[in-house]
Amino acid sequence: MTDIDELLSIIENPTRRRILEYLTREPSYPLQLSKELGISQQAVMKNLALMEQTGMLMSHPEESSMGPTRTVYAPSRQFTLMIDLHDNMFTTRLISTGYADSRESSSIDADAAIARLKELDSKIDELDRERASLLDERNSVMNSLNSAIRNEQDPVRRKELYSQLDEMIKDNQKEV
């Protein structure tokens, strides 16, 4: 995957999102995706090819007991895409969290796995709420800063402050 714009153009399509959602559960081949999702095999193939070209998916041949070898697709990367739009802020951030090869699982029983997932989801929700609160505070500080910059009488100092602010915003846009 090359950049956020390319990623957004891929996931803006509802069919591709449905395919990705299915493939995050288990790797699959085009005919199975077509049947499970109720999408024509041609549309599935077209979307799989596009997502593989951009590096979002990987494929490998797999022997079939019911016929010829088939091509199986799976996500190739794991990431989080964040978009923030506030009064004084617009940022996009792509955070790589690993590669799909990390699908190896340790032996844990299903009940323990479900309990652990609930714990993790709860912690993620808590972090999301904390992040939202921090963004609200940031927005308030930005309002104060923008007011202070507008009220700055010295044009050189005003330009310097805007430059520092622009640099900080640019640094926030980098891929993590």
N, C-alpha and C positions, 0 to 999 in steps of 0.2 A: 504494500500500500504506500502510495507516495505522499499524499497530503490530505488535509481535512476536506478540501473542496471535492476531491475525488471520492472520498469516503461518503460525504453527504449525498453526492449524486448517486452512489450505489444504494444507500439505505433509504433514499426518498421514495423508492419504488416499493409499493406494498407487496408485490409478488416476491421480490427479493428478500424482503423482511420475513415473509412467511417461510421461505426456503431456509434462510439463516436460522430462524427459530427452531425449525425441525432438525437441522444439522447440528445444532448445539446439544440436542438430546442424544443423537446417535448418527454416525456416518451413514450415508445412504447413496444409492445409485439412482439415476434419472427416472427409470420406470417406477420405482417404489415411491419417489417423491411425487411424481405425477398422480399416481393412484391415491396416495395419502392426502395430498393437498387439493385434489380435484382441479389440477392445472394441466393443460395439454403438455405432452412430452416435448414438443417443439419449443414451447415457451420455457419449460424447465431447462432444457439444453442451452438455449440462448442465454438465459440468466446465469446458469452455472459457468458457462464459458467466460462471460464478462467478469464475474466475481473471481474466477481463477486467474484471468489476465491481470487483474489489479492486485493480486496477492492476498485477497481476502480468504480464498479457499485453496485447498490443495487436493489433488486426486491421486489415486493409485489403482492399479488393476487388482482385481480379486477374483479368484476361482469361484465358479458357481457350480453347485451340484445339479442345477436344473438347466444347464445350457452353456453357452460360451462365457468366457471371461468377461466380467463387467467392470466398469469404472466406478469407483466409490469416491465420494466427495466428503470433505470435512473442513471445518474452519482451520485456517493456518496460523492465525494470531489471536491473541486475547488482548483486548484494550477497553478503555473507557473513553468515551467522547463527552466532553463537558462544554456546554454553551451557557454563558451568563449574559443576560441582558437586563441592565438596571439603568436608572437615570444617568449615572455617570460611568457606566461600564458596559463594554461589549467585549467579551473574550471567548475564544474558542481554544480548547486544549485537548490534545490527544495524548492519553496516558497509556503507554504500553505496559501490560501487566503480565506478560509471559507469552509463551508459544503453545499452540494446541498440542504439541507432543507431551505436555505435562498431564495427559489424561490417565497416566498410570494411577491405579488406585491401591490404597492399602486395604487390608481386610478389616472391615468394620461392618457390624450387622446393620440391617436396614433401619431398625428403630433408633439405634445410636446415631446413625447418619442423619436421620430426620431431626432428631433432637439437636444435633450440632448445627445443622442448617438453620434451624429456628433461632439459635443463639447468634449465629453469624448475621442473619438477616436483621435481627434486632439491633445488633451493633452497627450495621451499615445504616439502618434508619436513624439511629442516634447520631451518627456522624453526619448524615445529610441534614438533620435539624440543626446541628451545631454549625455546619457550613453555611446554612441559610442565615443563621443569626450573625455569623461573622460577616457575611456579605451585606447584611443590613447595616451593620456598624461601619463597614468600609464605605458604603454609600453615603452615610451621614458625614464621615470624615472628609470624603471627597466633596460634598456640598460645602463644607467649611473651607476646605482648601481652595476650591474654585472661587468662592467669595473673596478669600484673602488675596488670591492672585489678581482678580478683577480690580480690587481696591488698591493694589500696589501702585504707587505713584512713579517709581523708577522703572522706565521701560526696559532697561538692561536686566534688572532683577526679575521683572515679570517674564521676560523671554527666557531667562535662566531657569525659573521655576517651571515654566511650560516644557522646557527641554528635559528637565529631570523627570517630570511626569510622563512625557512621551517615552522616555527610555525605560521607565518602570513598566509601563503598559506593554511595550515591545518585548521586554523580558518575560512577561507573563504569558505571552502568546506562544512561546517555544514548546516543542513537543517534550513531554516528560518521559 
